[in-house]
Amino acid sequence: MFTGIVEELGLIHGLELDGTSPSLEIKAQTILSDMKIGDSISVNGVCLTVVSFDSEFFKVEVMPETLRKTGLSELKRGDRVNLERALALGGRLGGHLVSGHIDGVGTIRKKHRESNALVIDIQTPQEIMKYAIPKGSMAVDGISLTVVDVKGDSFSVSLIPHTAQNTTLGFKSAGSRVNLEGDVIGKYVEKFMSARREDERPQRGLSLKDLAENGFL
């Protein structure tokens, strides 16, 4: 689990996304301080596993399914990425619970300034829009953000200068794609409620047709 509070911007140093063993090599500093093989790292909101590292770089492997369902397939050498280590028990939960399992990819529709804030409007697939609730939480490229407004097929978020300067959203432009993850608690509530509705449906009784089809008539 993660909190959606980005620790640093990493730099894509090397990548192999077309071969039989897709991987990313990322230059970092802060998160290398206590890194171990097998650690989970959020890379633009995607939970990936460290397979090797040294004093400057770490490497993660990427499954084909991850490339299909996230924006990682669009990364290029030199791109910056949001990095966060997994939440440690006993640590502060500064953002919200983020699993690192991406629900889908949205597209930045527009950006504009409002006083010191940077407001971003994100066009979003309909299956994710149901998790976009005003004043609710949404992870965008792994950043824990509060939904400001919801309109049709998009929602907006507002960034303070610190977030704009220290995450990918500050330099991404209209047309850029972003990884989206809805609030995990909301998804569990949705699952429980849909199961309850299913249980409350009237059960159809046996008919003469059912009995005939099963050899009783």
MDTraj code that builds the backbone (N, CA, C; nanometers):
import mdtraj as md
import numpy as np

residues = "MET PHE THR GLY ILE VAL GLU GLU LEU GLY LEU ILE HIS GLY LEU GLU LEU ASP GLY THR SER PRO SER LEU GLU ILE LYS ALA GLN THR ILE LEU SER ASP MET LYS ILE GLY ASP SER ILE SER VAL ASN GLY VAL CYS LEU THR VAL VAL SER PHE ASP SER GLU PHE PHE LYS VAL GLU VAL MET PRO GLU THR LEU ARG LYS THR GLY LEU SER GLU LEU LYS ARG GLY ASP ARG VAL ASN LEU GLU ARG ALA LEU ALA LEU GLY GLY ARG LEU GLY GLY HIS LEU VAL SER GLY HIS ILE ASP GLY VAL GLY THR ILE ARG LYS LYS HIS ARG GLU SER ASN ALA LEU VAL ILE ASP ILE GLN THR PRO GLN GLU ILE MET LYS TYR ALA ILE PRO LYS GLY SER MET ALA VAL ASP GLY ILE SER LEU THR VAL VAL ASP VAL LYS GLY ASP SER PHE SER VAL SER LEU ILE PRO HIS THR ALA GLN ASN THR THR LEU GLY PHE LYS SER ALA GLY SER ARG VAL ASN LEU GLU GLY ASP VAL ILE GLY LYS TYR VAL GLU LYS PHE MET SER ALA ARG ARG GLU ASP GLU ARG PRO GLN ARG GLY LEU SER LEU LYS ASP LEU ALA GLU ASN GLY PHE LEU".split()
xyz = np.array([
    [0.0841, -0.1203, 0.0000],
    [0.0000, 0.0000, 0.0000],
    [0.0874, 0.1252, 0.0000],
    [0.0330, 0.2323, -0.0546],
    [0.1018, 0.3605, -0.0621],
    [0.0087, 0.4695, -0.0098],
    [0.0628, 0.5903, 0.0029],
    [-0.0183, 0.7015, 0.0533],
    [-0.0513, 0.8035, -0.0550],
    [0.0158, 0.7946, -0.1694],
    [-0.0050, 0.8946, -0.2738],
    [0.0717, 1.0233, -0.2501],
    [0.1646, 1.0213, -0.1537],
    [0.2511, 1.1367, -0.1295],
    [0.3858, 1.1093, -0.1966],
    [0.4090, 1.1735, -0.3107],
    [0.5286, 1.1475, -0.3906],
    [0.6536, 1.1908, -0.3149],
    [0.7541, 1.1024, -0.3118],
    [0.8781, 1.1323, -0.2386],
    [0.9820, 1.2026, -0.3239],
    [0.9860, 1.1683, -0.4513],
    [1.0801, 1.2360, -0.5411],
    [1.0454, 1.2058, -0.6858],
    [1.1006, 1.2852, -0.7758],
    [1.0896, 1.2610, -0.9188],
    [1.2109, 1.1812, -0.9636],
    [1.1869, 1.0631, -1.0201],
    [1.2950, 0.9846, -1.0763],
    [1.3099, 1.0144, -1.2243],
    [1.4160, 0.9624, -1.2836],
    [1.4447, 0.9857, -1.4252],
    [1.4621, 0.8509, -1.4943],
    [1.3878, 0.8288, -1.6027],
    [1.4027, 0.7039, -1.6775],
    [1.5398, 0.7032, -1.7444],
    [1.6254, 0.6112, -1.6992],
    [1.7623, 0.6017, -1.7507],
    [1.7714, 0.4981, -1.8622],
    [1.6985, 0.3918, -1.8470],
    [1.6974, 0.2862, -1.9481],
    [1.5638, 0.2150, -1.9448],
    [1.5217, 0.1639, -2.0580],
    [1.3965, 0.0905, -2.0622],
    [1.3989, -0.0103, -2.1755],
    [1.3313, -0.1217, -2.1508],
    [1.3140, -0.2270, -2.2499],
    [1.1702, -0.2731, -2.2384],
    [1.0854, -0.2251, -2.3292],
    [0.9427, -0.2515, -2.3185],
    [0.8899, -0.3425, -2.4286],
    [0.9726, -0.3753, -2.5272],
    [0.9256, -0.4538, -2.6408],
    [0.9740, -0.5982, -2.6397],
    [1.0694, -0.6307, -2.5553],
    [1.1258, -0.7651, -2.5566],
    [1.0478, -0.8630, -2.4715],
    [1.1122, -0.9746, -2.4399],
    [1.0475, -1.0794, -2.3608],
    [1.0534, -1.0509, -2.2112],
    [1.1382, -0.9554, -2.1702],
    [1.1491, -0.9210, -2.0282],
    [1.1414, -0.7691, -2.0110],
    [1.0214, -0.7101, -2.0250],
    [1.0081, -0.5648, -2.0122],
    [1.0590, -0.5148, -1.8769],
    [1.1318, -0.4045, -1.8781],
    [1.1874, -0.3513, -1.7542],
    [1.2132, -0.2021, -1.7669],
    [1.2274, -0.1361, -1.6521],
    [1.2630, 0.0049, -1.6448],
    [1.3828, 0.0207, -1.5523],
    [1.4765, 0.1046, -1.5909],
    [1.5873, 0.1420, -1.5025],
    [1.5705, 0.2905, -1.4712],
    [1.5638, 0.3221, -1.3429],
    [1.5264, 0.4571, -1.3014],
    [1.6349, 0.5172, -1.2118],
    [1.6742, 0.6396, -1.2437],
    [1.7694, 0.7113, -1.1600],
    [1.6935, 0.7776, -1.0455],
    [1.7426, 0.7594, -0.9236],
    [1.6751, 0.8142, -0.8058],
    [1.7786, 0.8483, -0.7000],
    [1.7315, 0.9028, -0.5899],
    [1.8216, 0.9375, -0.4801],
    [1.7578, 0.9052, -0.3455],
    [1.6498, 0.9741, -0.3130],
    [1.5875, 0.9603, -0.1810],
    [1.5459, 0.8167, -0.1506],
    [1.4743, 0.7534, -0.2446],
    [1.4184, 0.6216, -0.2148],
    [1.5225, 0.5101, -0.2161],
    [1.6462, 0.5413, -0.2609],
    [1.7511, 0.4399, -0.2609],
    [1.8115, 0.4180, -0.1228],
    [1.7826, 0.5092, -0.0296],
    [1.8515, 0.5091, 0.0997],
    [1.8343, 0.3796, 0.1788],
    [1.7164, 0.3168, 0.1715],
    [1.6943, 0.1926, 0.2455],
    [1.6365, 0.0835, 0.1565],
    [1.6669, 0.0915, 0.0276],
    [1.6087, -0.0019, -0.0690],
    [1.6621, -0.1427, -0.0516],
    [1.5739, -0.2425, -0.0774],
    [1.6108, -0.3839, -0.0756],
    [1.5494, -0.4514, -0.1979],
    [1.6140, -0.5594, -0.2414],
    [1.5568, -0.6388, -0.3496],
    [1.4192, -0.6889, -0.3063],
    [1.3221, -0.6764, -0.3941],
    [1.1860, -0.7203, -0.3628],
    [1.0969, -0.6109, -0.3097],
    [1.1528, -0.4913, -0.2840],
    [1.0702, -0.3795, -0.2372],
    [0.9669, -0.3395, -0.3424],
    [0.8524, -0.2927, -0.2950],
    [0.7497, -0.2380, -0.3838],
    [0.7682, -0.0872, -0.3950],
    [0.7732, -0.0373, -0.5168],
    [0.7885, 0.1056, -0.5429],
    [0.6746, 0.1497, -0.6350],
    [0.6109, 0.2613, -0.6021],
    [0.5091, 0.3191, -0.6888],
    [0.5786, 0.4069, -0.7927],
    [0.5624, 0.3702, -0.9192],
    [0.6193, 0.4456, -1.0316],
    [0.5026, 0.5024, -1.1119],
    [0.4814, 0.6324, -1.1011],
    [0.3631, 0.6956, -1.1613],
    [0.2352, 0.6241, -1.1186],
    [0.2336, 0.5797, -0.9936],
    [0.1142, 0.5170, -0.9386],
    [0.1046, 0.3680, -0.9579],
    [0.1995, 0.3086, -1.0306],
    [0.1973, 0.1649, -1.0571],
    [0.2903, 0.0937, -0.9586],
    [0.2394, -0.0048, -0.8873],
    [0.3198, -0.0805, -0.7919],
    [0.4103, -0.1769, -0.8672],
    [0.5429, -0.1567, -0.8561],
    [0.6410, -0.2402, -0.9247],
    [0.7440, -0.2917, -0.8241],
    [0.8077, -0.4033, -0.8582],
    [0.9005, -0.4695, -0.7662],
    [1.0453, -0.4459, -0.8077],
    [1.1287, -0.4080, -0.7114],
    [1.2711, -0.3850, -0.7357],
    [1.3423, -0.5187, -0.7560],
    [1.4138, -0.5317, -0.8687],
    [1.4878, -0.6551, -0.8956],
    [1.6389, -0.6352, -0.8850],
    [1.6851, -0.5103, -0.8939],
    [1.8275, -0.4803, -0.8737],
    [1.8422, -0.3307, -0.8494],
    [1.9537, -0.2915, -0.7874],
    [1.9795, -0.1496, -0.7634],
    [2.1261, -0.1280, -0.7288],
    [2.1726, -0.0028, -0.7417],
    [2.3050, 0.0367, -0.6955],
    [2.2914, 0.1736, -0.6314],
    [2.3979, 0.2500, -0.6259],
    [2.3949, 0.3782, -0.5553],
    [2.3230, 0.4885, -0.6322],
    [2.2919, 0.4652, -0.7606],
    [2.2278, 0.5687, -0.8410],
    [2.0974, 0.5249, -0.9080],
    [2.0854, 0.3958, -0.9366],
    [1.9734, 0.3477, -1.0169],
    [1.9066, 0.2267, -0.9525],
    [1.7815, 0.2044, -0.9881],
    [1.7167, 0.0784, -0.9541],
    [1.6397, 0.0282, -1.0750],
    [1.6185, -0.1024, -1.0785],
    [1.5524, -0.1650, -1.1930],
    [1.4270, -0.2372, -1.1467],
    [1.3198, -0.2239, -1.2249],
    [1.1949, -0.2946, -1.1986],
    [1.1527, -0.3665, -1.3262],
    [1.0888, -0.4819, -1.3085],
    [1.0351, -0.5542, -1.4227],
    [0.8871, -0.5221, -1.4370],
    [0.8381, -0.5258, -1.5602],
    [0.6996, -0.4864, -1.5894],
    [0.6309, -0.5978, -1.6682],
    [0.5144, -0.6404, -1.6221],
    [0.4388, -0.7429, -1.6934],
    [0.3686, -0.6839, -1.8152],
    [0.3478, -0.7644, -1.9215],
    [0.2720, -0.7163, -2.0385],
    [0.1347, -0.6615, -2.0002],
    [0.0667, -0.7244, -1.9049],
    [-0.0650, -0.6762, -1.8623],
    [-0.0562, -0.5348, -1.8067],
    [0.0509, -0.5055, -1.7318],
    [0.0705, -0.3713, -1.6773],
    [0.0908, -0.2693, -1.7891],
    [0.1671, -0.3076, -1.8898],
    [0.1894, -0.2172, -2.0030],
    [0.0594, -0.1900, -2.0779],
    [-0.0271, -0.2912, -2.0873],
    [-0.1541, -0.2727, -2.1579],
    [-0.2496, -0.1818, -2.0820],
    [-0.2479, -0.1867, -1.9497],
    [-0.3488, -0.1187, -1.8691],
    [-0.3039, 0.0148, -1.8099],
    [-0.1782, 0.0549, -1.8315],
    [-0.1277, 0.1793, -1.7736],
    [-0.0564, 0.2621, -1.8806],
    [-0.0111, 0.3803, -1.8400],
    [0.0623, 0.4671, -1.9310],
    [0.2122, 0.4405, -1.9334],
    [0.2592, 0.3358, -1.8650],
    [0.4034, 0.3083, -1.8620],
    [0.4572, 0.2755, -2.0009],
    [0.3726, 0.2212, -2.0873],
    [0.4176, 0.1849, -2.2219],
    [0.4583, 0.3068, -2.3044],
    [0.4170, 0.4264, -2.2610],
    [0.4460, 0.5482, -2.3357],
    [0.5720, 0.6197, -2.2860],
    [0.6352, 0.5653, -2.1824],
    [0.7549, 0.6299, -2.1276],
    [0.8715, 0.6240, -2.2260],
    [0.9578, 0.7261, -2.2175],
    [1.0775, 0.7330, -2.2999],
    [1.1977, 0.7630, -2.2103],
    [1.3146, 0.7310, -2.2596],
    [1.4366, 0.7619, -2.1853],
    [1.4443, 0.9127, -2.1609],
    [1.4689, 0.9523, -2.0362],
    [1.4750, 1.0933, -1.9995],
    [1.3477, 1.1457, -1.9368],
    [1.2375, 1.0687, -1.9442],
    [1.1118, 1.1109, -1.8817],
    [1.1238, 1.1073, -1.7296],
    [1.0527, 1.1982, -1.6645],
    [1.0466, 1.1986, -1.5182],
    [0.9250, 1.1193, -1.4712],
    [0.9408, 1.0534, -1.3562],
    [0.8321, 0.9719, -1.3017],
    [0.8201, 0.9966, -1.1515],
    [0.6967, 0.9885, -1.1013],
    [0.6720, 1.0016, -0.9582],
    [0.7118, 0.8730, -0.8864],
    [0.7831, 0.8861, -0.7757],
    [0.8292, 0.7697, -0.7006],
    [0.7839, 0.7784, -0.5550],
    [0.7404, 0.6640, -0.5025],
    [0.7042, 0.6550, -0.3605],
    [0.7311, 0.5144, -0.3105],
    [0.7946, 0.5045, -0.1933],
    [0.8122, 0.3741, -0.1294],
    [0.6820, 0.3297, -0.0640],
    [0.6699, 0.1989, -0.0401],
    [0.5497, 0.1454, 0.0225],
    [0.5326, 0.2020, 0.1627],
    [0.4065, 0.2130, 0.2054],
    [0.3739, 0.2651, 0.3381],
    [0.4304, 0.1739, 0.4464],
    [0.4994, 0.2324, 0.5431],
    [0.5521, 0.1568, 0.6566],
    [0.4530, 0.1616, 0.7721],
    [0.4286, 0.0476, 0.8369],
    [0.3396, 0.0464, 0.9521],
    [0.3935, 0.1404, 1.0592],
    [0.3062, 0.2223, 1.1131],
    [0.3496, 0.3203, 1.2120],
    [0.3789, 0.4558, 1.1511],
    [0.3830, 0.4619, 1.0159],
    [0.4081, 0.5895, 0.9504],
    [0.2799, 0.6711, 0.9378],
    [0.2961, 0.7987, 0.9057],
    [0.1803, 0.8856, 0.8894],
    [0.1160, 0.8611, 0.7531],
    [-0.0161, 0.8574, 0.7514],
    [-0.0905, 0.8432, 0.6266],
    [-0.1299, 0.9824, 0.5796],
    [-0.0382, 1.0471, 0.5066],
    [-0.0592, 1.1862, 0.4681],
    [-0.1583, 1.2049, 0.3556],
    [-0.1756, 1.1023, 0.2702],
    [-0.2686, 1.1154, 0.1587],
    [-0.3908, 1.0294, 0.1818],
    [-0.4055, 0.9219, 0.1021],
    [-0.5113, 0.8240, 0.1255],
    [-0.4570, 0.6873, 0.0859],
    [-0.5287, 0.5809, 0.1154],
    [-0.4812, 0.4468, 0.0839],
    [-0.4795, 0.4250, -0.0677],
    [-0.3604, 0.3949, -0.1197],
    [-0.3407, 0.3732, -0.2627],
    [-0.2774, 0.2357, -0.2810],
    [-0.3365, 0.1515, -0.3636],
    [-0.2856, 0.0147, -0.3790],
    [-0.1777, 0.0018, -0.4854],
    [-0.1731, 0.0962, -0.5793],
    [-0.0774, 0.0838, -0.6895],
    [-0.1294, -0.0038, -0.8011],
    [-0.2590, -0.0386, -0.7962],
    [-0.3231, -0.1181, -0.9012],
    [-0.4123, -0.0251, -0.9828],
    [-0.3652, 0.0104, -1.1010],
    [-0.4278, 0.1144, -1.1817],
    [-0.5626, 0.0685, -1.2372],
    [-0.6632, 0.1553, -1.2271],
    [-0.7964, 0.1249, -1.2813],
    [-0.8065, 0.1586, -1.4294],
    [-0.7288, 0.2548, -1.4755],
    [-0.7339, 0.2939, -1.6158],
    [-0.6505, 0.4185, -1.6401],
    [-0.6551, 0.4673, -1.7613],
    [-0.5739, 0.5824, -1.8024],
    [-0.6653, 0.6960, -1.8473],
    [-0.6403, 0.8147, -1.7941],
    [-0.7138, 0.9334, -1.8340],
    [-0.6266, 1.0260, -1.9169],
    [-0.6868, 1.1323, -1.9691],
    [-0.6138, 1.2288, -2.0524],
    [-0.6365, 1.3696, -1.9993],
    [-0.5278, 1.4441, -1.9823],
    [-0.5403, 1.5829, -1.9384],
    [-0.6087, 1.6635, -2.0487],
    [-0.7237, 1.7209, -2.0151],
    [-0.8006, 1.7978, -2.1138],
    [-0.7535, 1.9432, -2.1168],
    [-0.7340, 2.0022, -1.9995],
    [-0.6850, 2.1399, -1.9940],
    [-0.6263, 2.1693, -1.8561],
    [-0.5454, 2.2742, -1.8513],
    [-0.4847, 2.3210, -1.7260],
    [-0.5014, 2.4727, -1.7209],
    [-0.5304, 2.5252, -1.6018],
    [-0.5338, 2.6702, -1.5888],
    [-0.4980, 2.7115, -1.4457],
    [-0.4542, 2.8340, -1.4318],
    [-0.4150, 2.8880, -1.3018],
    [-0.5344, 2.9530, -1.2331],
    [-0.5434, 2.9317, -1.1042],
    [-0.6414, 3.0005, -1.0213],
    [-0.5690, 3.0461, -0.8952],
    [-0.5290, 3.1755, -0.8943],
    [-0.4442, 3.2285, -0.7879],
    [-0.3142, 3.1466, -0.7847],
    [-0.2796, 3.0870, -0.6703],
    [-0.1542, 3.0109, -0.6628],
    [-0.1725, 2.8646, -0.7017],
    [-0.2950, 2.8231, -0.7346],
    [-0.3245, 2.6826, -0.7635],
    [-0.3200, 2.6529, -0.9128],
    [-0.2860, 2.5277, -0.9458],
    [-0.2912, 2.4793, -1.0829],
    [-0.4083, 2.3813, -1.0912],
    [-0.5116, 2.4164, -1.1672],
    [-0.6312, 2.3335, -1.1795],
    [-0.6203, 2.2512, -1.3076],
    [-0.6415, 2.1203, -1.2940],
    [-0.6274, 2.0283, -1.4075],
    [-0.7573, 1.9525, -1.4281],
    [-0.8055, 1.9547, -1.5528],
    [-0.9270, 1.8827, -1.5902],
    [-0.8852, 1.7552, -1.6636],
    [-0.9347, 1.6393, -1.6155],
    [-0.8900, 1.5102, -1.6681],
    [-1.0071, 1.4328, -1.7277],
    [-1.0006, 1.4086, -1.8582],
    [-1.1006, 1.3243, -1.9236],
    [-1.0784, 1.1807, -1.8803],
    [-1.1872, 1.1124, -1.8424],
    [-1.1754, 0.9860, -1.7710],
    [-1.2702, 0.8808, -1.8274],
    [-1.2241, 0.7556, -1.8415],
    [-1.3141, 0.6484, -1.8847],
    [-1.4343, 0.6369, -1.7913],
    [-1.5499, 0.6013, -1.8468],
    [-1.6733, 0.5991, -1.7689],
    [-1.6664, 0.5039, -1.6513],
    [-1.5955, 0.3909, -1.6671],
    [-1.5889, 0.2943, -1.5579],
    [-1.5117, 0.3457, -1.4369],
    [-1.4355, 0.4530, -1.4556],
    [-1.3615, 0.5128, -1.3437],
    [-1.4339, 0.6352, -1.2899],
    [-1.5155, 0.6989, -1.3752],
    [-1.5873, 0.8189, -1.3317],
    [-1.6757, 0.7924, -1.2099],
    [-1.7244, 0.6683, -1.1931],
    [-1.8099, 0.6387, -1.0779],
    [-1.7355, 0.6532, -0.9457],
    [-1.6015, 0.6538, -0.9494],
    [-1.5226, 0.6728, -0.8276],
    [-1.4838, 0.8190, -0.8060],
    [-1.5171, 0.9046, -0.9040],
    [-1.4838, 1.0475, -0.8930],
    [-1.5966, 1.1190, -0.8201],
    [-1.5767, 1.1471, -0.6932],
    [-1.6775, 1.2095, -0.6083],
    [-1.6232, 1.3437, -0.5591],
    [-1.6980, 1.4528, -0.5738],
    [-1.6491, 1.5820, -0.5246],
    [-1.6025, 1.5728, -0.3794],
    [-1.4833, 1.6217, -0.3548],
    [-1.4144, 1.6194, -0.2247],
    [-1.3679, 1.4793, -0.1864],
    [-1.3830, 1.3819, -0.2787],
    [-1.3296, 1.2484, -0.2569],
    [-1.1856, 1.2409, -0.3045],
    [-1.1245, 1.1237, -0.2928],
    [-0.9846, 1.1061, -0.3299],
    [-0.9694, 1.0304, -0.4608],
    [-0.8675, 1.0684, -0.5384],
    [-0.8311, 0.9983, -0.6609],
    [-0.6785, 1.0050, -0.6725],
    [-0.6163, 0.8923, -0.7061],
    [-0.4721, 0.8914, -0.7300],
    [-0.4480, 0.9146, -0.8785],
    [-0.3730, 1.0202, -0.9110],
    [-0.3420, 1.0565, -1.0489],
    [-0.1913, 1.0469, -1.0669],
    [-0.1459, 0.9523, -1.1502],
    [-0.0023, 0.9229, -1.1608],
    [0.0577, 0.8954, -1.0227],
    [-0.0227, 0.8342, -0.9359],
    [0.0250, 0.7989, -0.8032],
    [0.0199, 0.9104, -0.7012],
    [-0.0362, 1.0258, -0.7381],
    [-0.0439, 1.1410, -0.6479],
    [-0.1811, 1.1431, -0.5818],
    [-0.1848, 1.1470, -0.4507],
    [-0.3119, 1.1549, -0.3795],
    [-0.3689, 1.2954, -0.3948],
    [-0.4840, 1.3056, -0.4636],
    [-0.5444, 1.4360, -0.4888],
    [-0.6925, 1.4345, -0.4521],
    [-0.7438, 1.5524, -0.4205],
    [-0.8852, 1.5680, -0.3884],
    [-0.9607, 1.6139, -0.5124],
    [-1.0690, 1.5445, -0.5436],
    [-1.1504, 1.5814, -0.6590],
    [-1.2238, 1.7122, -0.6285],
    [-1.2040, 1.8116, -0.7142],
    [-1.2668, 1.9426, -0.6961],
    [-1.4062, 1.9446, -0.7569],
    [-1.4174, 1.8937, -0.8798],
    [-1.5452, 1.9010, -0.9501],
    [-1.5585, 1.7808, -1.0431],
    [-1.6825, 1.7443, -1.0730],
    [-1.7116, 1.6322, -1.1628],
    [-1.8113, 1.6802, -1.2674],
    [-1.7753, 1.6616, -1.3961],
    [-1.8642, 1.7048, -1.5051],
    [-1.8583, 1.6031, -1.6178],
    [-1.9720, 1.5361, -1.6427],
    [-1.9814, 1.4444, -1.7557],
    [-1.8752, 1.3367, -1.7534],
    [-1.7786, 1.3464, -1.8469],
    [-1.6746, 1.2449, -1.8586],
    [-1.5403, 1.2931, -1.8056],
    [-1.5423, 1.3903, -1.7144],
    [-1.4162, 1.4412, -1.6611],
    [-1.4310, 1.4866, -1.5164],
    [-1.3170, 1.4952, -1.4492],
    [-1.3132, 1.5531, -1.3151],
    [-1.1925, 1.6455, -1.3074],
    [-1.1941, 1.7356, -1.2116],
    [-1.0826, 1.8291, -1.1966],
    [-1.0195, 1.8164, -1.0593],
    [-0.8902, 1.8474, -1.0550],
    [-0.8144, 1.8505, -0.9301],
    [-0.7384, 1.9817, -0.9236],
    [-0.7028, 2.0235, -0.8048],
    [-0.6322, 2.1497, -0.7854],
    [-0.5018, 2.1236, -0.7107],
    [-0.3894, 2.1734, -0.7658],
    [-0.2575, 2.1472, -0.7085],
    [-0.1998, 2.2729, -0.6445],
    [-0.1464, 2.2584, -0.5245],
    [-0.0697, 2.3670, -0.4644],
    [0.0643, 2.3766, -0.5368],
    [0.1360, 2.4886, -0.5280],
    [0.2633, 2.5025, -0.5990],
    [0.3631, 2.3905, -0.5689],
    [0.3705, 2.3451, -0.4439],
    [0.4656, 2.2392, -0.4082],
    [0.4382, 2.1131, -0.4892],
    [0.3108, 2.0735, -0.5000],
    [0.2767, 1.9525, -0.5747],
    [0.3064, 1.9700, -0.7229],
    [0.2761, 2.0868, -0.7767],
    [0.3020, 2.1136, -0.9182],
    [0.4514, 2.1094, -0.9499],
    [0.5337, 2.1560, -0.8556],
    [0.6780, 2.1630, -0.8790],
    [0.7487, 2.0298, -0.8570],
    [0.6885, 1.9405, -0.7787],
    [0.7588, 1.8191, -0.7388],
    [0.6956, 1.6903, -0.7880],
    [0.6023, 1.6991, -0.8833],
    [0.5418, 1.5808, -0.9431],
    [0.5293, 1.5980, -1.0937],
    [0.4932, 1.4895, -1.1608],
    [0.4819, 1.4930, -1.3068],
    [0.3724, 1.5862, -1.3557],
    [0.2682, 1.6097, -1.2754],
    [0.1563, 1.6899, -1.3228],
    [0.1946, 1.8349, -1.3487],
    [0.3007, 1.8821, -1.2870],
    [0.3427, 2.0198, -1.3081],
    [0.3928, 2.0468, -1.4481],
    [0.4494, 1.9442, -1.5139],
    [0.5046, 1.9689, -1.6476],
    [0.4320, 1.8927, -1.7582],
    [0.3334, 1.8092, -1.7239],
    [0.2541, 1.7454, -1.8285],
    [0.1566, 1.8472, -1.8871],
    [0.1290, 1.8334, -2.0168],
    [0.0443, 1.9317, -2.0855],
    [-0.0864, 1.8675, -2.1299],
    [-0.1759, 1.9491, -2.1851],
    [-0.3018, 1.8985, -2.2385],
    [-0.2722, 1.7911, -2.3421],
    [-0.3428, 1.6790, -2.3339],
    [-0.3190, 1.5664, -2.4229],
    [-0.2355, 1.4575, -2.3597],
    [-0.1637, 1.4900, -2.2504],
    [-0.0838, 1.3883, -2.1801],
    [-0.1755, 1.2898, -2.1096],
    [-0.1328, 1.1639, -2.1039],
    [-0.2121, 1.0606, -2.0375],
    [-0.1598, 1.0357, -1.8973],
    [-0.2524, 1.0034, -1.8071],
    [-0.2166, 0.9840, -1.6660],
    [-0.2826, 0.8572, -1.6131],
    [-0.2117, 0.7881, -1.5229],
    [-0.2655, 0.6687, -1.4588],
    [-0.3640, 0.7091, -1.3500],
    [-0.4775, 0.6393, -1.3442],
    [-0.5816, 0.6718, -1.2470],
    [-0.6131, 0.5516, -1.1594],
    [-0.6282, 0.5770, -1.0296],
    [-0.6725, 0.4736, -0.9356],
    [-0.7767, 0.5334, -0.8419],
    [-0.8977, 0.4764, -0.8436],
    [-1.0034, 0.5226, -0.7548],
    [-0.9766, 0.4817, -0.6112],
    [-1.0483, 0.5439, -0.5201],
    [-1.0313, 0.5169, -0.3775],
    [-1.0656, 0.3716, -0.3465],
    [-0.9739, 0.3005, -0.2822],
    [-0.9922, 0.1572, -0.2574],
    [-1.1111, 0.1297, -0.1659],
    [-1.1374, 0.2168, -0.0697],
    [-1.2514, 0.1977, 0.0201],
    [-1.3820, 0.2089, -0.0583],
    [-1.3873, 0.3044, -0.1502],
    [-1.5059, 0.3200, -0.2337],
    [-1.5319, 0.1967, -0.3179],
    [-1.4254, 0.1327, -0.3668],
    [-1.4424, 0.0125, -0.4489],
    [-1.4960, -0.1039, -0.3667],
    [-1.4507, -0.1165, -0.2414],
    [-1.5029, -0.2221, -0.1549],
    [-1.6505, -0.1976, -0.1225],
    [-1.6853, -0.0714, -0.0951],
    [-1.8253, -0.0387, -0.0676],
    [-1.9126, -0.0737, -0.1879],
    [-1.8643, -0.0385, -0.3088],
    [-1.9388, -0.0698, -0.4304],
    [-1.9591, -0.2206, -0.4437],
    [-1.8557, -0.3000, -0.4166],
    [-1.8648, -0.4454, -0.4274],
    [-1.9661, -0.5024, -0.3282],
    [-1.9589, -0.4559, -0.2038],
    [-2.0523, -0.5049, -0.1021],
    [-2.1968, -0.4695, -0.1373],
    [-2.2177, -0.3470, -0.1860],
    [-2.3530, -0.3032, -0.2179],
    [-2.4100, -0.3796, -0.3372],
    [-2.3264, -0.4061, -0.4388],
    [-2.3749, -0.4800, -0.5556],
    [-2.4078, -0.6241, -0.5176],
    [-2.3270, -0.6839, -0.4270],
    [-2.3565, -0.8199, -0.3808],
    [-2.4864, -0.8226, -0.3018],
    [-2.5099, -0.7190, -0.2216],
    [-2.6332, -0.7122, -0.1434],
    [-2.7546, -0.6996, -0.2338],
    [-2.7430, -0.6163, -0.3383],
    [-2.8547, -0.6011, -0.4314],
    [-2.8853, -0.7324, -0.5018],
    [-2.7787, -0.8072, -0.5334],
    [-2.7965, -0.9363, -0.5996],
    [-2.8696, -1.0339, -0.5075],
    [-2.8334, -1.0330, -0.3768],
    [-2.8983, -1.1221, -0.2807],
    [-3.0454, -1.0877, -0.2603],
    [-3.0790, -0.9589, -0.2781],
    [-3.2156, -0.9153, -0.2524],
    [-3.3084, -0.9334, -0.3728],
    [-3.2532, -0.9766, -0.4849],
    [-3.3370, -0.9986, -0.6018],
    [-3.4325, -1.1157, -0.5774],
    [-3.5584, -1.1039, -0.6206],
    [-3.6529, -1.2155, -0.6053],
    [-3.6035, -1.3375, -0.6822],
    [-3.6081, -1.4518, -0.6190],
    [-3.5652, -1.5751, -0.6839],
    [-3.6799, -1.6327, -0.7667],
    [-3.6511, -1.6690, -0.8914],
    [-3.7514, -1.7254, -0.9795],
    [-3.7821, -1.8691, -0.9388],
    [-3.9080, -1.9034, -0.9258],
    [-3.9457, -2.0390, -0.8882],
    [-3.9347, -2.1363, -1.0045],
    [-3.9506, -2.2671, -0.9757],
    [-3.9464, -2.3691, -1.0784],
    [-4.0695, -2.3594, -1.1680],
    [-4.0473, -2.3820, -1.2957],
    [-4.1581, -2.3834, -1.3905],
    [-4.1695, -2.5220, -1.4521],
    [-4.2799, -2.5478, -1.5213],
    [-4.2968, -2.6753, -1.5906],
    [-4.1858, -2.6951, -1.6945],
    [-4.1426, -2.5835, -1.7556],
    [-4.0345, -2.5923, -1.8532],
    [-3.9048, -2.6403, -1.7888],
    [-3.8728, -2.5858, -1.6667],
    [-3.7519, -2.6296, -1.5953],
    [-3.7596, -2.7794, -1.5654],
    [-3.8748, -2.8268, -1.5177],
    [-3.8891, -2.9678, -1.4830],
    [-3.8758, -3.0569, -1.6071],
    [-3.9328, -3.0108, -1.7185],
    [-3.9243, -3.0899, -1.8414],
    [-3.7816, -3.0981, -1.8923],
    [-3.7105, -2.9856, -1.8867],
    [-3.5724, -2.9820, -1.9382],
    [-3.4798, -3.0691, -1.8550],
    [-3.5156, -3.0958, -1.7303],
    [-3.4306, -3.1761, -1.6417],
    [-3.4834, -3.3198, -1.6231],
    [-3.5792, -3.3617, -1.7092],
    [-3.6231, -3.5008, -1.7118],
    [-3.7263, -3.5411, -1.6097],
    [-3.7871, -3.4431, -1.5429],
    [-3.8886, -3.4771, -1.4419],
    [-4.0287, -3.4889, -1.4998],
    [-4.0491, -3.4450, -1.6233],
    [-4.1803, -3.4542, -1.6885],
    [-4.1651, -3.5228, -1.8238],
])
top = md.Topology()
chain = top.add_chain()
for i, resn in enumerate(residues, 1):
    res = top.add_residue(resn, chain, resSeq=i)
    for name in ("N", "CA", "C"):
        top.add_atom(name, md.element.get_by_symbol(name[0]), res)
traj = md.Trajectory(xyz[None], top)
